[in-house]
């Protein structure tokens, strides 16, 4: 009887092991395809049209995690089209694009001599893909009239197992420790003396105190800190990016890109 029980136990153990391996393989091999949307309305030859160009990753799986990831990506793109914070959020990317083009046509009808068209260009890509972390980058340019358009770069960090989006706080085991390293790197990059106020060269850090950006991304070897225009400086200054090698701050991270 004992050999028989042992055999049953071994089979159960083997089955559970295979299921675990299969689960890990699904995580590691979760792939993305690229979806493109290109459209316009109006007279583009005369630069009197609304042009839209979007490229974004789509998780190629029917798992719950993949569906959650795709929802996060779609919401991100839809939110990029929100110009008026009081306006409603569209239910799909296609609806957001249609509304963008409709707003242009309304604007042109109200201003027949309106000389410029609208433009929206959004590009999403998977910057890093690991077992516990997928880091996605979204670059965008929006123009809806005025002196100039607005460019931005944002990141989303996702747990590929659950599809949950990591908050910035969840990325660190010791955020204050990391903050000190980040400030040192920022000062070196922008040539701000250690004994000088962080805003001494013209930055706009609140309360004259360095803080991390909202936009934090990862590659295999670096953590990326990005401040968009107007975050800490004028539009003319553009965005500011700091890249720090993972090896320099590994002790402060709760999610390691190489893990």
C-alpha positions as MATLAB code, in Angstrom:
seq = 'XXXXXXXXXXXXXXXXXXXXXXXXXXXXXXXXXXXXXXXXXXXXXXXXXXXXXXXXXXXXXXXXXXXXXXXXXXXXXXXXXXXXXXXXXXXXXXXXXXXXXXXXXXXXXXXXXXXXXXXXXXXXXXXXXXXXXXXXXXXXXXXXXXXXXXXXXXXXXXXXXXXXXXXXXXXXXXXXXXXXXXXXXXXXXXXXXXXXXXXXXXXXXXXXXXXXXXXXXXXXXXXXXXXXXXXXXXXXXXXXXXXXXXXXXXXXXXXXXXX';
ca = [
       0.000    0.000    0.000;
       2.807    2.390    0.813;
       4.333    2.299   -2.707;
       0.902    2.960   -4.156;
       0.351    5.995   -1.894;
       3.814    7.230   -2.707;
       3.051    6.932   -6.400;
      -0.176    8.918   -6.046;
       1.601   11.604   -4.019;
       4.373   11.825   -6.579;
       1.863   12.178   -9.391;
       0.098   14.977   -7.540;
       3.431   16.668   -6.891;
       4.404   16.326  -10.547;
       1.065   17.732  -11.688;
       1.332   20.735   -9.387;
       4.916   21.332  -10.526;
       3.911   21.243  -14.187;
       1.064   23.656  -13.532;
       3.459   26.004  -11.730;
       5.959   25.826  -14.569;
       3.221   26.450  -17.097;
       2.098   29.475  -15.147;
       5.620   30.853  -15.052;
       6.071   30.226  -18.758;
       2.872   32.148  -19.524;
       4.194   35.092  -17.556;
       7.585   35.046  -19.244;
       6.190   34.656  -22.730;
       3.326   37.154  -22.484;
       3.832   38.891  -25.809;
       2.556   42.091  -27.352;
       1.474   42.977  -30.837;
       1.340   46.519  -32.189;
      -1.902   48.196  -33.185;
      -1.885   51.298  -35.402;
      -4.541   53.928  -36.036;
      -3.972   56.593  -38.697;
      -6.761   58.889  -39.797;
      -7.580   62.498  -40.668;
     -10.491   64.750  -41.510;
     -10.554   68.009  -43.472;
      -8.118   69.391  -46.031;
      -4.667   68.205  -45.018;
      -3.024   69.559  -48.182;
      -3.872   73.056  -46.940;
      -2.992   72.113  -43.358;
      -6.651   72.504  -42.426;
      -7.425   69.105  -40.986;
      -7.260   66.989  -37.858;
      -4.552   64.343  -38.154;
      -4.323   61.390  -35.793;
      -1.556   58.812  -35.616;
      -1.513   56.233  -32.828;
       0.663   53.178  -32.260;
       0.316   51.106  -29.097;
       1.047   47.616  -27.728;
      -1.691   45.050  -27.215;
      -1.134   42.093  -24.889;
      -1.636   39.040  -27.085;
      -3.373   36.728  -24.626;
      -6.867   35.975  -23.376;
      -5.813   35.785  -19.710;
      -7.349   38.073  -17.111;
      -3.981   39.775  -16.607;
      -3.634   40.525  -20.324;
      -7.151   41.918  -20.472;
      -6.411   44.189  -17.502;
      -3.182   45.360  -19.141;
      -5.010   46.162  -22.377;
      -7.636   48.112  -20.439;
      -4.891   50.147  -18.748;
      -3.275   50.888  -22.127;
      -6.596   51.887  -23.685;
      -7.467   54.159  -20.760;
      -4.064   55.787  -21.035;
      -4.547   56.644  -24.708;
      -8.114   57.851  -24.191;
      -6.962   60.129  -21.358;
      -4.373   61.718  -23.647;
      -7.200   63.101  -25.773;
      -8.872   64.859  -22.835;
      -8.178   68.540  -23.449;
     -10.842   70.007  -21.184;
     -10.674   68.418  -17.684;
     -14.423   68.976  -17.327;
     -15.275   67.040  -20.477;
     -16.449   63.441  -20.332;
     -14.087   60.557  -20.895;
     -14.822   58.567  -24.030;
     -15.479   54.831  -23.770;
     -13.062   53.718  -26.491;
     -10.015   54.920  -28.402;
     -12.120   55.113  -31.567;
     -14.660   57.354  -29.803;
     -11.861   59.586  -28.505;
     -10.439   59.935  -32.023;
     -13.857   60.717  -33.492;
     -14.472   63.355  -30.815;
     -11.047   64.905  -31.475;
     -11.861   65.279  -35.160;
     -15.357   66.607  -34.382;
     -13.930   69.265  -32.068;
     -11.634   70.412  -34.856;
     -14.517   70.731  -37.311;
     -16.514   72.726  -34.729;
     -13.531   74.984  -34.125;
     -13.009   75.561  -37.849;
     -16.706   76.323  -38.339;
     -16.602   78.915  -35.560;
     -13.364   80.372  -36.952;
     -13.475   80.119  -40.774;
     -10.035   81.666  -41.039;
      -8.586   79.187  -38.618;
      -5.150   78.706  -40.150;
      -3.938   75.556  -38.472;
      -5.136   72.016  -38.111;
      -5.254   69.745  -35.091;
      -2.710   67.010  -34.592;
      -2.484   64.057  -32.234;
       0.391   61.603  -32.295;
       0.734   58.925  -29.611;
       3.270   56.123  -29.493;
       3.249   53.426  -26.836;
       5.918   50.774  -26.470;
       7.000   48.058  -24.062;
      10.217   49.416  -22.622;
      10.982   46.417  -20.432;
       9.370   42.988  -20.051;
      10.319   40.763  -17.110;
       8.741   38.183  -14.819;
       7.468   40.677  -12.253;
       7.516   43.942  -14.143;
       6.448   45.249  -17.529;
       7.359   48.907  -18.032;
       5.489   50.751  -20.781;
       6.397   54.161  -22.228;
       3.982   56.547  -23.959;
       5.183   59.553  -25.934;
       2.590   61.982  -27.227;
       2.257   65.248  -29.098;
      -1.008   67.198  -29.131;
      -1.785   70.397  -30.985;
      -5.208   72.043  -30.859;
      -4.299   75.619  -31.730;
      -2.248   78.288  -30.024;
       1.419   79.128  -30.166;
       2.651   75.551  -29.920;
       1.641   71.989  -29.213;
       2.506   69.952  -26.147;
       4.770   66.919  -25.983;
       4.870   64.524  -23.058;
       6.464   61.265  -22.016;
       4.797   59.052  -19.433;
       5.295   55.550  -18.046;
       3.132   52.768  -16.680;
       4.590   49.919  -14.608;
       2.549   46.728  -14.485;
       2.638   43.380  -12.699;
       2.297   40.894  -15.621;
       0.969   38.156  -13.325;
      -2.024   40.078  -11.978;
      -2.277   42.910  -14.515;
      -2.166   45.375  -11.621;
      -0.534   48.763  -12.135;
       2.209   49.571   -9.636;
       1.961   52.955   -7.939;
       5.258   54.826   -7.685;
       5.363   54.196   -3.941;
       5.095   50.440   -4.541;
       8.281   50.496   -6.612;
      10.473   51.260   -3.602;
      11.366   49.631   -0.302;
      13.082   52.838    0.823;
      11.763   55.815   -1.124;
      13.612   58.388    0.985;
      16.897   56.569    0.449;
      16.304   56.522   -3.292;
      15.263   60.184   -3.248;
      18.713   61.197   -1.965;
      20.453   59.320   -4.789;
      18.051   60.768   -7.357;
      18.639   64.332   -6.167;
      22.390   63.817   -6.320;
      22.119   62.530   -9.909;
      19.800   65.405  -10.882;
      22.178   68.004   -9.452;
      25.106   66.434  -11.305;
      23.186   66.397  -14.579;
      21.940   69.981  -14.257;
      25.170   71.285  -12.685;
      23.521   72.468   -9.459;
      26.057   72.707   -6.608;
      25.290   70.488   -3.602;
      25.259   73.454   -1.225;
      22.895   75.518   -3.430;
      19.110   75.685   -3.402;
      17.640   73.134   -5.826;
      15.913   76.020   -7.626;
      19.015   78.211   -7.786;
      19.415   77.657  -11.538;
      15.789   78.384  -12.371;
      13.793   75.236  -11.620;
      10.335   75.284  -10.025;
      10.479   72.602   -7.335;
       7.748   73.288   -4.792;
       8.973   74.599   -1.433;
      12.531   74.629   -2.839;
      12.677   70.892   -2.214;
      13.622   68.217   -4.719;
      10.924   65.614   -5.444;
      10.588   62.614   -7.729;
       8.612   62.967  -10.961;
       5.274   61.286  -11.559;
       6.822   59.519  -14.539;
       9.123   56.660  -13.602;
      10.061   53.904  -16.031;
      12.472   50.999  -16.312;
      14.790   49.393  -18.811;
      16.791   46.264  -18.050;
      19.720   48.323  -16.784;
      18.299   51.696  -15.709;
      15.508   53.411  -13.849;
      14.244   56.467  -15.731;
      12.954   59.636  -14.057;
      11.237   62.031  -16.432;
       9.848   65.522  -15.807;
       7.674   66.875  -18.608;
       7.631   70.520  -19.616;
       5.935   72.664  -16.946;
       6.542   70.043  -14.223;
       9.640   71.769  -12.874;
      10.573   74.267  -15.594;
       9.218   76.283  -18.509;
       8.060   74.957  -21.861;
      11.186   76.385  -23.466;
      13.337   74.212  -21.195;
      11.543   71.084  -22.382;
      11.449   67.807  -20.512;
      14.181   66.656  -18.146;
      15.276   63.032  -17.919;
      17.533   61.337  -15.384;
      18.682   57.737  -15.878;
      20.198   55.873  -12.946;
      21.833   52.429  -13.249;
      19.848   49.747  -11.432;
      23.050   48.555   -9.770;
      23.413   51.895   -7.989;
      19.992   51.776   -6.317;
      19.030   48.076   -6.214;
      18.746   48.156   -2.419;
      15.908   50.706   -2.632;
      13.736   48.853   -5.159;
      10.908   46.455   -4.350;
      10.492   45.361   -7.975;
      13.693   44.521   -9.787;
      13.695   44.583  -13.613;
      16.100   41.657  -13.749;
      13.926   39.505  -11.436;
];
